[in-house]
Amino acid sequence: MPRLKKDKPLGKRMQEIRATKGLSIEFLANETGFSADYISSVEKGETVPPVAAILRLSRALEIDSGILLKEEMHTADKRKAEGFRKRTEDYSYRTLTPEAIHKHLKAFKVFIDPVSDHKGVSYQHEGEEFIYVLKGTIEVTVGDNTTVLSPENSIHFNSSIVHKLKNVSSEKAELIVVLYTP
């Protein structure tokens, strides 16, 4: 596989990897369950996918997720780097395990703006997820079950079940999220 430039946006790197491997967007759609339009939007840089989507796309591309998750802090344009880190208007993350090449365990520090939830689709990915709340009050919905977590509370669940997070407090929430993907 050709060497990817560090300053290329996530979508462009993903597109180059897909093209190098001779894979179609339709193939990725079938392997991930995402629509072809969604994948195209990610490749064009119109959509910044959530961590769970990046993990699923990485698995379908048969690459280490760190290739797509690695923060682009060496880029000259810091706003572009923040755009990569920024998942939605209300949710952002910073990887705590950037060098975890070919590892099953990934850790993130997650920030969710006050009284907000994840926008877009609910999350679902193979493996397990552990969430530890540092600040704020988080509502975690796993399937039909909702749990409210305050600082120093945690939850561990099967992440193949559809799940969603919501900050129900008036302060910015900070959490540690650890994902295990087989």
C-alpha positions in Angstrom: 0.0 0.0 0.0 1.4 3.5 -0.8 2.5 5.7 2.0 -0.3 8.1 3.0 0.5 11.7 3.7 -0.2 12.8 7.3 -1.9 16.0 6.2 -4.6 14.3 4.1 -8.1 14.3 5.6 -9.6 11.1 6.9 -12.0 10.8 3.9 -9.2 11.2 1.4 -7.0 8.6 3.1 -9.9 6.2 3.2 -10.7 6.7 -0.5 -7.0 6.1 -1.4 -6.9 2.9 0.7 -10.1 1.7 -0.9 -8.9 2.5 -4.4 -5.5 0.9 -3.8 -7.2 -2.3 -2.7 -9.6 -2.2 -5.7 -12.7 -2.0 -3.6 -15.9 -0.3 -4.6 -18.0 2.0 -2.4 -20.8 -0.6 -2.9 -18.5 -3.3 -1.5 -17.8 -1.2 1.6 -21.5 -0.5 2.0 -22.2 -4.2 2.0 -19.4 -5.0 4.4 -20.3 -2.2 6.9 -24.0 -1.8 6.6 -23.6 1.9 5.8 -25.2 3.4 2.7 -23.1 4.1 -0.3 -24.1 7.7 0.0 -22.8 7.9 3.6 -19.5 6.3 2.6 -19.2 8.8 -0.4 -20.0 11.7 2.0 -17.2 10.5 4.3 -14.7 10.2 1.5 -15.6 13.7 0.2 -15.1 15.2 3.7 -18.7 16.2 4.0 -19.2 13.9 7.0 -16.9 13.1 9.9 -17.8 9.6 11.0 -18.1 8.6 14.7 -15.4 6.4 16.2 -17.7 3.3 15.9 -18.1 3.9 12.1 -14.3 4.4 11.7 -13.8 1.1 13.4 -16.3 -0.7 11.2 -14.8 1.0 8.0 -11.3 0.0 9.1 -12.3 -3.6 9.6 -13.9 -3.7 6.1 -10.8 -2.1 4.6 -8.7 -4.6 6.5 -6.5 -1.9 8.0 -5.7 -0.9 11.6 -8.2 1.7 12.8 -5.3 3.9 13.9 -4.6 4.7 10.2 -7.9 6.5 10.0 -8.1 7.6 13.7 -4.7 9.2 14.0 -5.1 12.9 14.8 -3.6 15.2 12.2 -1.8 17.5 14.6 1.1 18.1 12.2 -1.0 19.9 9.7 -0.4 23.6 9.3 -4.1 24.5 9.6 -5.2 23.8 13.2 -8.8 24.3 12.3 -8.6 21.5 9.9 -7.1 19.3 12.6 -9.9 20.3 15.0 -12.4 19.4 12.2 -10.9 15.9 12.1 -11.3 15.5 15.9 -14.7 17.1 15.9 -17.3 14.4 15.5 -20.4 16.5 15.5 -21.3 19.9 16.8 -21.9 18.4 20.3 -19.4 15.5 20.5 -15.6 15.3 20.1 -12.9 12.9 21.1 -9.2 12.5 21.6 -7.5 9.2 21.2 -5.6 8.0 24.2 -4.0 5.1 22.4 -2.7 6.6 19.1 0.1 4.0 18.8 -2.1 1.0 19.4 -1.4 -0.5 16.0 -3.0 -3.9 15.5 -4.5 -3.8 19.0 -8.0 -4.8 19.9 -8.3 -2.2 22.6 -8.7 1.5 21.9 -9.2 4.3 24.5 -10.6 7.7 24.0 -11.3 10.8 26.0 -14.8 12.0 24.9 -16.3 15.4 25.3 -20.1 16.0 25.0 -21.5 19.5 25.1 -24.1 20.3 27.8 -27.6 19.0 27.4 -26.9 17.3 24.1 -26.8 13.9 22.5 -25.0 12.2 19.6 -26.5 13.3 16.3 -27.1 10.9 13.5 -27.4 7.2 13.8 -27.2 5.2 17.0 -23.9 3.3 17.5 -23.4 -0.4 17.1 -20.1 -2.2 16.6 -18.8 -5.6 17.4 -17.1 -6.1 20.8 -17.4 -4.4 24.2 -17.5 -0.9 25.4 -16.5 0.6 28.8 -17.5 4.2 29.8 -16.2 6.0 32.8 -17.6 9.5 33.6 -15.1 12.2 34.7 -17.4 15.2 34.5 -21.1 15.8 33.9 -24.0 13.4 34.0 -24.5 11.0 31.1 -27.5 9.0 30.0 -26.4 5.8 28.3 -29.0 3.9 26.4 -28.1 0.3 25.4 -31.0 -1.3 23.5 -34.1 -0.5 25.5 -32.2 0.0 28.8 -31.2 3.5 30.0 -28.7 4.1 32.7 -27.7 7.5 34.2 -24.1 7.9 35.1 -22.6 10.7 37.3 -18.9 11.4 37.9 -16.9 8.3 39.0 -19.6 6.0 37.7 -19.1 3.5 34.9 -20.8 1.0 32.6 -19.6 -2.0 30.6 -21.7 -3.4 27.9 -21.9 -5.4 24.7 -21.4 -2.8 22.0 -23.0 -4.9 19.3 -26.3 -3.8 20.9 -27.4 -0.4 19.5 -26.4 2.3 22.0 -26.4 6.1 22.4 -25.0 8.7 24.8 -26.6 11.9 26.0 -25.2 14.6 28.3 -28.1 15.5 30.6 -26.1 18.0 32.7 -25.5 21.7 32.3 -21.7 21.3 32.1 -19.6 19.8 29.3 -19.2 16.1 30.0 -15.9 14.3 29.9 -15.6 10.6 29.8 -13.1 7.8 29.2 -14.4 5.4 26.6 -12.6 2.1 26.0 -13.6 0.0 23.0 -12.7 -3.7 22.6 -13.1 -5.0 19.1 -12.2 -8.7 18.3 
